[in-house]
């Protein structure tokens, strides 16, 4: 896997989600109001490359092997609906999402290593833990 796919961020839970419609001119507009609770701080995340249209992430703890990751890609919609895949904004109450302001790359941009295996990454993580400074 490419090292630019590994991130650290906070997983939040949406509560009190409300859409408010505003009618302006000839189109409908809306804004979203919600509260959030911290579920997991400094979660290690893998950025999924899906259609380059939006950022989706998965918590590395829910992936045991590269085969699990392939299954997520294959059954993307099912995994998203089950809450395994996380976006950077909520769509309904009780949805888990990533706090975009807390999201940071796990590896520095000037890192010499450009690829790593998922197994090796998890093995290194077990020994040294997350060393991202906040």
C-alpha positions in Angstrom: 0.0 0.0 0.0 1.1 3.6 -0.6 2.2 5.4 2.6 0.1 8.4 1.6 -3.1 6.3 2.3 -2.4 6.2 6.1 -3.9 8.9 8.3 -4.6 9.6 12.0 -7.8 11.3 13.0 -10.6 11.4 15.5 -13.8 9.3 15.0 -16.9 11.2 16.0 -20.6 10.2 16.4 -23.3 12.5 15.1 -26.2 13.3 17.2 -29.2 15.7 16.9 -28.8 15.8 13.1 -31.1 18.4 11.5 -31.4 19.7 7.9 -32.8 23.2 7.6 -34.2 24.3 4.3 -33.7 27.8 3.0 -35.5 28.9 -0.1 -33.6 31.5 -2.1 -34.5 32.6 -5.6 -35.3 29.6 -7.8 -33.4 26.9 -6.0 -33.6 25.0 -2.8 -30.6 25.4 -0.4 -30.1 23.8 3.0 -27.7 23.8 5.9 -27.1 21.0 8.4 -27.0 21.3 12.2 -25.6 18.6 14.4 -23.8 17.8 17.7 -20.9 15.4 17.9 -19.4 13.1 20.5 -15.8 11.8 20.4 -15.8 8.0 19.9 -12.1 7.3 19.3 -9.2 9.7 19.5 -6.1 9.3 17.2 -7.6 6.4 15.2 -5.3 5.0 12.5 -7.2 5.2 9.2 -6.7 4.0 5.7 -7.9 6.3 3.0 -9.9 4.5 0.4 -9.5 5.5 -3.3 -13.1 5.4 -4.6 -13.9 7.4 -7.8 -11.7 10.3 -6.6 -14.9 12.1 -5.7 -14.8 12.0 -2.0 -12.6 11.0 0.9 -13.6 7.8 2.6 -11.7 6.1 5.4 -11.7 2.9 7.3 -10.4 2.3 10.8 -7.3 0.0 10.6 -8.6 -2.0 13.6 -11.5 -3.3 11.4 -9.0 -4.7 8.8 -7.0 -7.8 9.6 -5.5 -8.5 6.1 -5.3 -7.1 2.6 -8.1 -9.6 1.7 -10.4 -7.8 4.2 -9.6 -4.5 2.5 -10.4 -6.0 -1.0 -13.8 -7.2 0.4 -14.5 -3.7 1.6 -13.8 -2.3 -1.9 -15.9 -5.1 -3.5 -18.9 -4.5 -1.2 -18.4 -0.8 -0.8 -22.0 0.2 -0.4 -22.8 -2.6 2.1 -19.7 -1.7 4.2 -20.7 2.0 4.1 -24.2 1.2 5.2 -22.9 -1.0 8.1 -20.7 1.9 9.3 -17.3 0.3 8.5 -16.5 3.0 6.0 -16.3 6.6 7.3 -16.7 9.9 5.5 -15.7 13.3 6.7 -19.2 14.5 7.3 -22.3 13.0 8.8 -25.5 12.2 6.9 -27.8 11.2 9.8 -28.0 10.9 13.6 -25.9 8.2 15.2 -23.6 8.0 12.1 -19.8 7.7 12.8 -17.6 10.1 10.8 -14.1 11.5 10.8 -13.4 14.9 12.2 -11.7 16.5 9.2 -9.9 19.1 11.4 -8.1 16.3 13.3 -7.1 14.4 10.2 -3.3 14.2 9.6 -1.1 12.1 7.4 0.6 9.3 9.4 3.8 9.5 7.3 5.6 12.7 6.6 5.6 13.9 3.0 9.4 13.7 2.9 9.3 10.1 4.1 11.6 7.9 2.0 9.4 4.8 2.2 6.7 5.2 -0.4 5.0 1.8 0.1 4.4 -0.6 2.9 2.4 -3.8 3.4 -0.6 -3.8 5.6 0.9 -6.6 7.7 4.2 -4.8 8.2 2.4 -1.6 9.1 0.2 -3.2 11.7 3.3 -5.1 13.1 5.2 -1.8 13.5 2.2 -0.1 15.0 1.9 -2.8 17.7 5.5 -2.2 18.7 5.8 1.6 18.6 2.2 2.9 18.7 1.1 6.1 17.1 3.8 8.8 17.3 1.9 11.6 15.7 2.3 14.9 17.6 -0.9 16.9 18.1 
